[in-house]
């Protein structure tokens, strides 16, 4: 049976409870351990940018500034504390969204036992929710996620967008997930065999969200690109490569439009105005981090792109990935990718 939006909506109330449990449990710990004022790293700069509608260090983070400004209207704490609350909320939302993604994937759910009337037993009902809640809380309580969710940082909103992209990607790998409406959509092609518009629009919306994620933090490229390639492998075969690229490019470009907000923010002449992006030229310099060590992970490679410098960059990236994810995490991610490909019949 194909996946349909009707089925998703029918299951929404049941899916909301484990997500709510995950969100509440994560938020409770974050609030209990929240920095009461300015935290380490970029926290002070980001809190100031949100409070004054300024422009923080490149690439400017305009969405963070605008959403942070909304949190600055909270009736408690100083500006830094309110920015810390924003990180806690987005960190908890990321954990809850990850819970929904694992639940939707259904990769670990036990088959369960049915009662005499064919109704689900309590054991099966609870057992089906454990993997999603466990995944969400394991993420929320990991050292890396906890650190960026208790102080003003761009990484908690970034993690939320990553979780949304993962949730959207999972749907493509479910039976009938390539075409909203399942079997019904398969019969809606035009006389010329044209791919239904809902598939193209959904593909474009996914890349639009990826563009928004890049505005949150440019490392989104390393997350969205391979995930997009994986989704592309299960798209309908009559959705041509040219159309895929066109819809993806259009969605990505639309998602990057918030960068233009840096111009009016800078024109206000705020106290914090990195790079002064009042013109298109200055805007491009800020967005591309031209004067801030763009695409470099080591200081000695900031102005050099020869083979030796690129080798050091690759080594720094590899060391960072293994340190933060561990070899077990990287191996598990590869096994999950292989499993998804086998499940979709592409491997």
Secondary structure, DSSP 8 states (H G I E B T S, - for coil): ----HHHHHHHHHHHHHHHHHHHHHHHHHHHHT--SS--STTHHHHHHHHHHT-B-STT--HHHHHHHHHHTTSSSS-HHHHHHHHHHHHHHHHHHHHHHHHHHHTSS-----B-TTS-B-HHHHHHHHHHHHHHHHHHHTSHHHHHHHSSS-SHHHHHHHHHHHHHHHHHHHSTTTTSTTTHHHHT---TT----HHHHHHHHHHHHHHHHHHHH-TTHHHHHHHHHHHHHTTS-TTS-HHHHHHHHHHHHHHHHGGGGHHHHHHHTT-S-BGGG--SHHHHHHHHTTTTTTTT-SSGGGTT--SHHHHHHHHHHHHHHHHHHHHHHHHHHHHHHHHHHHHHTT--
